[in-house]
Amino acid sequence: MDAQIDLDLNDAALLVRVVRTRSFSAAARERGVPVSTVSRRIARLESALGVRLLERTTRRLQLTDAGRAYFGHAERAIDDLTQGTHHVRELQSEPRGRVRIVAPVSLGAAVASAVCAYLAKHPRVSVDLEIDSRRVDLLAGSFDIAIVPGKVDDTTDFVARELWRATRKLLYASPRYLEARGVPQKVEDLARHDCIAMHATEGMATWTLGQGRRRRRIAFEPRFYVSESSAAYRATLAGVGIAMLPEVFCAEDVAAKRLVRVLDGYEAEAGGVSLLYRAHRALTAAVRTCVDHLLGALPATDPARGGRGRREDRR
């Protein structure tokens, strides 16, 4: 069993202030106490620990080896307690302040719709929503919440929550398009069809299609290039061409014969969508409630349909 040490956390907090301000007198001014009180309390802490923590001369103040080791632990503990205090106070208060969110273009409409509903509930919160087609730089970004494609695991810097699970992507076209252009029977036939792509480089797009364990990568020049999935979905319904879309978003349209699956034996896997927020930052009430709202609201939407709920939910 560890021996108990009779310590006053206020003395440890005072040591942190002395080291950070590099002065007994500056720490005393911050606390509104005489310098002699600061000296006495640091001496009391050293006595309780049984080591000397500071070397003090008329010209400078520096930590001993033992002092450096203790200061590292004390600083983290005091910072954690301070953040914990702020967090508890936030829990008791009405959410307020600004929340910064970044999301990809393909999910912009769905996220914007959910944010609007959140703002209606919390009049003292403001939101900066950045819709960006570039890949989010998680480490450099100055955001509170990030919505990113793919399944992301927790790291030392971020907490990751799953919004949409990975689902198959399949090829679809409208009956009107297939009646006019014919039904492709094999992958090579796609070269003679109008295709809708969401990613293209220098005018060329690629699809990776799987048939069992086999994977085939095909390159093509899209008839219609769009930067987000809801536009691709609507273009497919309108008969513009063949598109690769998440199966879960097209099931109702297939059942209603608004869309037809093309090349039944081939499929691709979508990577799902994750919500990230920073792990080592005490969440404000605004960020915490916004995270909770998005986790509840976004999985009930169809990003491919521009963020609206499924048809039976809108009746």
Secondary structure, 3 states (H helix, E strand, C coil): CCCCCCCCHHHHHHHHHHHHHCCHHHHHHHHCCCHHHHHHHHHHHHHHHCCCCEEECCCCEEECHHHHHHHHHHHHHHHHHHHHHHHHHHHCCCCCEEEEEEEEHHHHHHHHHHHHHHHHHCCCEEEEEEEECCCCCCCCCCCCEEEEECCCCCCCCEEEEEEECCCEEEEEECHHHHHHHCCCCCHHHHHHCCEEECCCECCEEEEEEEECCEEEEEEECCCEECCCHHHHHHHHHCCCCEEEEEHHHHHHHHHCCCCEEECCCCEEECCCEEEEEECCCCCCHHHHHHHHHHHHHHHHEEHHHCCEECHHHHC
